[in-house]
């Protein structure tokens, strides 16, 4: 028998909305009144208080993976003595000091570094190793110059020297050294040092497959990196081509050269000396941009020279040829 009052509650009539569900049942750990929820919150508090995780959070504020770090007491002391541009000295709290650490702190203060104490977990996290001896120096990134800036400065200097006394004009002509595939920072530092010694106007590096001016390169350069500009270019072949359009000549140093170093005939012109790696030498495309390929005469006992040694010999020969031309 059907009731005259209409459909009963819950039968799908006007009260159907009362029967709608409220979604899936929450997990036990998400219910504030459940034991699992209290255990979850306790675990989160333990995790937050974990000293290793706390150290990771603190370190992330000051250090990134791209930062260059000088790690260890001897390395840090050498870097500060060589005036490697740096920003921060991290030192272990409660460190057992010796003569090196006292000297490191003194030099860091003189160089204006920020000195921060860190606990063991933080130091391990910064250095990515536990073998840091309680001392880490954060080096400042090197500021590279553009190729255009180097060329403009070199040519301005050469024009200013045109009215100089005889014997100095040829020595002031633009001279650059370009490195093709030299990947050892210490070799780069030695090349920078030789380039500064023989009056070069700068060093040109490709961005890829090449060493960078790191703290290691800076130390080997014995401070020359502070005075000799270095340019990084996307394409070394194009860079040489653009300089040749400005009146430069390029000579490549290679074992199969057609002339001896210093005897190419281009030494007294605006010049780019190109060096390759010790093993592979100059790449084909870069070699094609060279106006001459020269070699260093050697005995058959030695197949090739270290890039920095070859650079020193080549730059000396260019310097000697220019001085001879002035005196003649």
C-alpha positions as a printed Julia matrix, in Angstrom:
328×3 Matrix{Float64}:
   0.0    0.0     0.0
   1.39   3.4    -0.98
   1.41   6.06    1.74
  -0.47   9.27    1.01
   2.35  11.29    2.56
   4.65  10.65   -0.4
   7.92   8.76   -0.64
   9.74   7.97    2.58
  13.12   9.51    3.43
  15.97   7.77    1.73
  13.89   6.33   -1.06
  15.38   8.63   -3.68
  12.88  11.4    -3.4
  13.32  14.95   -2.16
  15.83  13.85    0.48
  18.2   12.12   -1.96
  21.02  14.62   -1.23
  21.16  13.23    2.31
  22.39   9.94    0.88
  25.39  11.33   -1.01
  28.77   9.97    0.1
  31.69  12.03    1.46
  34.49  10.51   -0.6
  36.95   7.8     0.29
  37.79   7.18    3.89
  40.96   9.12    4.89
  44.05   7.15    5.75
  44.57   6.47    9.42
  47.65   8.73    9.49
  45.57  11.64    8.17
  42.89  11.42   10.86
  43.78  13.82   13.67
  42.15  11.63   16.31
  43.99   8.44   15.26
  47.11   6.95   16.85
  48.76   6.7    13.4
  48.41  10.48   12.98
  50.23  11.15   16.25
  53.01   8.71   15.28
  53.4   10.43   11.9
  53.8   13.86   13.52
  56.33  12.5    16.0
  58.38  11.03   13.12
  58.31  14.39   11.32
  59.61  16.14   14.45
  62.44  13.61   14.79
  63.32  14.11   11.13
  63.43  17.9    11.46
  65.71  17.63   14.49
  68.13  15.23   12.72
  71.49  17.12   12.76
  72.43  15.81    9.31
  69.26  17.12    7.72
  69.54  20.38    9.64
  73.1   20.77    8.36
  71.9   20.14    4.81
  69.3   22.89    5.1
  71.79  25.4     6.54
  74.44  24.62    3.91
  71.95  24.97    1.05
  71.59  28.67    1.97
  75.27  29.43    1.41
  76.79  26.84   -0.96
  75.74  25.47   -4.35
  77.19  22.61   -6.37
  78.67  25.08   -8.87
  80.82  26.83   -6.25
  84.55  26.21   -6.39
  85.98  25.12   -3.07
  89.56  24.88   -1.86
  89.57  22.06    0.7
  92.19  21.24    3.31
  94.67  23.23    5.37
  97.63  23.23    2.98
  95.52  23.96   -0.1
  93.62  26.76    1.62
  96.83  28.31    2.94
  98.46  28.23   -0.51
  95.38  29.77   -2.11
  95.29  32.64    0.38
  99.02  33.25    0.03
  98.56  33.41   -3.76
  95.7   35.92   -3.29
  93.19  33.68   -5.04
  89.96  35.73   -5.1
  87.76  34.22   -2.38
  84.61  35.14   -0.5
  84.19  32.84    2.52
  86.33  30.83    4.89
  84.48  27.94    6.55
  86.24  26.64    9.63
  85.25  23.81   11.94
  84.04  24.91   15.34
  86.17  23.57   18.18
  88.98  22.92   15.7
  92.39  22.02   17.1
  94.44  24.95   15.87
  97.99  24.74   14.59
 100.29  27.19   12.81
  98.53  26.66    9.49
  95.02  27.37   10.75
  96.15  30.49   12.59
  97.84  31.75    9.42
  94.74  30.9     7.36
  92.5   32.93    9.68
  94.95  35.85    9.67
  95.2   35.93    5.87
  91.44  35.52    5.47
  90.95  38.58    7.66
  93.46  40.59    5.63
  91.74  39.55    2.37
  88.35  40.55    3.73
  86.8   37.08    3.64
  83.68  36.28    5.61
  84.71  33.77    8.29
  81.99  31.3     9.29
  82.17  28.51   11.85
  80.4   25.26   11.0
  79.9   21.97   12.79
  81.18  18.62   11.54
  77.98  17.74    9.68
  77.94  21.11    7.88
  81.62  20.87    6.91
  81.12  17.35    5.54
  78.14  18.55    3.56
  79.96  21.58    2.11
  83.04  19.59    1.09
  81.1   16.46   -0.01
  83.74  14.55    1.95
  84.92  14.13    5.5
  88.54  14.72    4.53
  88.6   18.53    4.81
  90.78  18.98    7.91
  88.3   21.53    9.22
  89.11  24.22    6.64
  87.3   25.14    3.41
  87.74  28.29    1.31
  85.03  29.32   -1.15
  86.68  30.89   -4.2
  85.03  33.76   -6.06
  84.07  33.08   -9.7
  86.6   34.42  -12.2
  85.39  37.32  -14.36
  86.14  36.61  -18.0
  86.47  39.34  -20.6
  84.91  39.43  -24.04
  87.08  38.96  -27.11
  86.06  42.41  -28.36
  87.18  43.97  -25.09
  90.58  42.27  -25.31
  91.12  43.34  -28.92
  90.09  46.95  -28.24
  92.44  47.22  -25.26
  95.35  45.7   -27.16
  94.89  47.97  -30.16
  94.5   51.07  -27.99
  97.77  50.23  -26.27
  99.51  49.68  -29.63
  98.33  53.07  -30.96
  99.49  54.79  -27.77
 102.96  53.27  -28.25
 103.35  54.5   -31.84
 104.99  57.69  -30.59
 107.2   55.81  -28.15
 110.99  55.64  -28.64
 112.36  53.1   -31.09
 112.85  49.7   -29.55
 109.43  49.49  -27.93
 106.95  49.93  -30.77
 107.19  46.38  -32.16
 106.99  44.95  -28.66
 103.67  46.73  -28.12
 101.94  45.18  -31.13
  98.94  43.04  -30.17
  99.74  39.47  -29.17
  97.28  36.82  -28.0
  97.65  33.17  -27.19
  94.73  30.83  -27.92
  94.43  27.37  -26.37
  92.67  24.61  -28.27
  91.79  21.61  -26.11
  94.06  22.32  -23.13
  92.07  20.85  -20.23
  94.53  20.93  -17.31
  94.02  24.03  -15.07
  97.67  23.92  -13.98
  98.79  24.06  -17.62
  96.46  27.01  -18.12
  97.93  28.78  -15.1
 101.47  28.26  -16.41
 100.45  29.58  -19.86
  98.95  32.7   -18.27
 102.18  33.24  -16.35
 104.32  32.9   -19.51
 101.98  35.14  -21.5
 102.27  37.88  -18.9
 106.07  37.5   -18.78
 106.47  38.06  -22.54
 104.0   40.91  -22.92
 100.97  39.16  -24.38
  97.69  41.06  -24.27
  95.51  38.15  -23.24
  94.58  34.48  -23.44
  91.66  33.09  -25.46
  89.85  29.92  -24.36
  86.94  28.02  -25.9
  83.97  27.38  -23.61
  83.91  23.64  -24.3
  86.68  21.04  -23.83
  88.96  23.56  -22.14
  90.3   24.31  -18.7
  88.82  27.25  -16.79
  90.51  29.82  -14.58
  90.07  27.97  -11.29
  91.85  28.39   -7.99
  94.44  25.84   -9.17
  95.13  27.83  -12.35
  95.3   31.07  -10.37
  97.89  29.64   -7.96
 100.14  28.34  -10.76
  99.95  31.69  -12.56
 101.66  33.22   -9.49
  99.29  36.19   -9.53
  99.53  36.85  -13.28
  95.84  35.94  -13.65
  95.05  39.13  -11.74
  96.66  41.27  -14.43
  96.34  39.35  -17.72
  92.78  39.24  -19.1
  91.29  35.94  -20.27
  88.43  35.66  -22.75
  86.11  32.68  -23.25
  84.56  32.23  -26.68
  81.83  29.92  -27.93
  83.74  28.96  -31.08
  87.53  29.3   -31.25
  87.58  29.04  -35.06
  85.14  31.94  -35.4
  87.07  33.95  -32.81
  90.33  33.62  -34.77
  88.49  34.47  -37.98
  87.04  37.64  -36.43
  90.48  38.79  -35.25
  91.96  38.14  -38.68
  89.34  40.47  -40.11
  90.84  43.16  -37.85
  94.32  42.64  -39.32
  95.7   39.85  -37.13
  97.65  36.81  -38.29
  97.51  33.38  -36.69
 100.28  30.82  -36.31
  99.65  27.34  -34.99
 102.18  25.36  -32.96
 102.31  21.76  -34.13
 104.87  19.01  -34.62
 104.31  18.92  -38.38
 104.94  22.61  -39.0
 106.48  23.95  -42.21
 108.67  26.46  -40.35
 110.42  26.71  -37.01
 108.93  28.72  -34.2
 110.05  32.34  -34.48
 110.61  32.06  -38.22
 107.1   32.2   -39.68
 107.44  35.79  -40.92
 104.39  36.98  -38.98
 106.06  37.57  -35.61
 106.18  41.38  -35.96
 102.5   41.64  -36.99
  99.44  41.64  -34.73
  99.51  37.96  -33.87
  97.59  35.03  -32.39
  99.68  32.05  -31.26
  97.52  28.91  -31.2
  98.42  25.89  -29.07
  96.7   22.52  -28.93
  96.71  19.76  -26.36
  99.81  17.67  -25.8
  98.22  14.57  -27.29
  95.86  15.66  -30.06
  97.4   18.99  -30.99
  95.4   21.6   -32.89
  92.01  20.59  -34.29
  91.51  20.55  -38.06
  89.18  23.55  -38.27
  91.42  25.72  -36.09
  94.47  24.64  -38.06
  92.8   25.76  -41.28
  92.48  29.28  -39.85
  96.24  29.52  -39.2
  98.36  31.47  -41.69
 101.35  29.31  -40.8
 102.02  26.18  -38.77
 105.33  26.18  -36.92
 107.13  23.61  -34.8
 109.75  23.57  -32.05
 112.93  21.7   -33.1
 113.46  18.74  -30.76
 115.45  15.55  -30.62
 113.83  12.27  -31.64
 113.82  11.16  -27.98
 110.88  13.48  -27.2
 107.69  13.37  -29.24
 105.93  16.44  -27.8
 106.17  19.06  -25.08
 103.8   20.03  -22.33
 101.44  22.8   -23.54
 102.71  25.32  -21.0
 106.35  24.63  -21.89
 105.59  24.97  -25.61
 103.74  28.22  -24.93
 106.74  29.67  -23.08
 109.12  28.78  -25.92
 106.79  30.15  -28.61
 106.17  33.41  -26.79
 109.88  33.88  -26.15
 110.62  33.38  -29.85
 107.98  35.93  -30.84
 109.36  38.38  -28.28
 112.93  37.84  -29.52
 111.89  38.31  -33.18
 110.14  41.56  -32.37
 113.1   42.88  -30.42
 115.46  41.95  -33.29
 113.19  43.76  -35.74
 113.28  46.91  -33.62
 117.03  46.84  -33.2
 117.55  46.18  -36.92
